[in-house]
Structure formats: C-alpha cells, structure tokens
C-alpha cells in the first residue's frame, strides 16, 4: 500500500503594513518681512522656517523639538494655513493646501485642529464651556440645540470632565482642566490632524503626565494624528513615534524615536539630549554634558554654511562655509551634517 504523502504548504509571512502619509511637507519656507520707515519699505526678512521637509503618517505622532526661536510653532501654524507659506508645499491627505481657495479651505478646517500652549488665554472668559466647545459645531455642522448639547456632554466625558459643569466659565477650572476643555474643542469635529503647540508647557509637572496620557487615549480611540511641539525631550520620547530636531528654521535630524535617542548623529541633537535631566541621581552626576556657548543667532541674519556652526563644539572650516546637504544615513534616519560619514 503506497504511503500517502502530505504536502504542507507554508504560508508566506504577511508583509508589514506600510503607514499612510497624511501630511507631506516639501521645502517649506516662511519668511516674515522686516520693514523700515513711514512707507514700510522692506529691508530684510526673518527666516522663521527656511526649507524644511518631512512627513507625518496617519495615526502616528511626529515630535518637533528645539530651542525657543527655532521655528517650531511657525511650522505648526503654517501647516494649518494660519500663516501663509512663503515657498514650498504642504500636502494634506493628497491635496495641496496652497491651492485651496477660502471656501475650499473652510471645508478642510474641521479635519485640522490645534491645541494651544496657554489653556487660559485660548478660552474666551465670557463664554461658558458649553459655548466654547459647541462653537465649532455651530460653525461647521447643522445640528439642533439638543443634539449640540448632547455632543458637548459626550466630549466632556471623553476628556474626563463632568458634563454637569458645561455651564461653568473657564476661570472656574484649573489649568489642567482648561487644557482638557481645549482638547474637547479640538476633537469636536472628528479631525484627522491636531497640531499640539506645547500643550503641557504651562501646566504643573504633576498634571502634564495626565494630559499626555489622555492625548494618547484619544489618539487610540479616535485614530488621531499629532504634530507634537515641545521643549521636553523626555515627554517627546514618551508620546512620539518619530522626532524632528529643529534649529534656526531648519531640521537638523529626523528619525524614529528609538533611533534618535539611542543613536543621535547631529551634534545639536546630542547637546539637547545632554541637557535633559536624568531621573537617576548617580547617572546624572557622572554623565557628560555638552554646554553650548553663546545664543541662537538671529533668524534675520543666519550664519553662512551650517546654521549651527557658530555654537557647534565640533565645527570645522567646511561647516562655516558650506550648507550641509540632507542625507538619509539609514532607513528613516536623516541628518544635515558634514561630520556624519556617508553610508
């Protein structure tokens, strides 16, 4: 009797899912004119953002870090066209934002929202919480008063606030609660992208983790995409999937969060990391710190060559005369530095 042969066909492993690009920025520039005299004659320009390129994947968080004056907030506002770009393109979900008319832009606005740094200044003190959160619903949706009130109560519950407090005013809430109100307003129209402009900088340390954890929960629940702007490298490491390091209007380095923190390539990235405190006192006392001398140059007259050359402890003559070309030194890890060897 012939033995029956059983052929077991191995299934090929599934290919990893490629994340979808939601926002694509190419060579973005935003220059603010410097004028002089009664006729407001242009005599120069402040190069707040000077030729940056990056992508934000749908459902992920891109962290944007750098010193004050590096252009982080300007990038966030330009993405939403709260500032008009000087040059470059911002493509949101396949459409170029620069090509949109005012009417077309109004239709896109609900899909792109912003959470601001100061939770007190961004809330109208004369409006109740119900009116603040309900204002976008009035502007962009056709809802009855009852439907709107129900939606406001639902949003308050999502951000961990008591719906019974909807008729209170902003001054009756703490800073952390006011930021939750700002989050509720931002998610009211079910956006795809939220630009978070230092949303925890004005909060107590004990409250910061609560707000960030809430943002992560909302991201998982609603499929949100974040551009998270911050000075706090530790918080960026906690919340971000990829990180871009900015200096004087340009991106110095961009990589996934583990690659950037475990293997920083740019001298500026290493300096930023060395300035961040470490929880372990013994490690904090023994680790090497990189102290940058001088102040960040004026964006109206950036230095020639690499903009970081005036403060870089490793700069050579080439750095002071030649602008470094952006290079991808490993998959997903790019840097603009002459000192990083090509692969």
Secondary structure, DSSP 4 states (H G I P E B T S, - for coil): -PPPP-PPPPPPPPPPPPPPEEEEEEEEEEEEEEEETTTTEEEEEEEEEEEEEEEEETT-EEEEE--TTSSHHHHHHHHTTSS--SEEEEEETTEEGGG--HHHHHHHHTTEEEE-S-TTTTS-TTSBHHHHHHHHHHHH----HHHHHHHHHHHHHHTT--GGGTTSBGGGS-HHHHHHHHHHHHHTT--SEEEEESTTTTS-HHHHHHHHHHHHHHHHHHT-EEEEEES-HHHHHHH-SEEEEEETTEEEEEEEHHHHHHS--SHHHHHHHHHS--S-HHHHHHS---PPPS-PPPTTSPPSSSTTTTT-TT--GGGGTSPPPPEEEETTEEE--TTSPP-
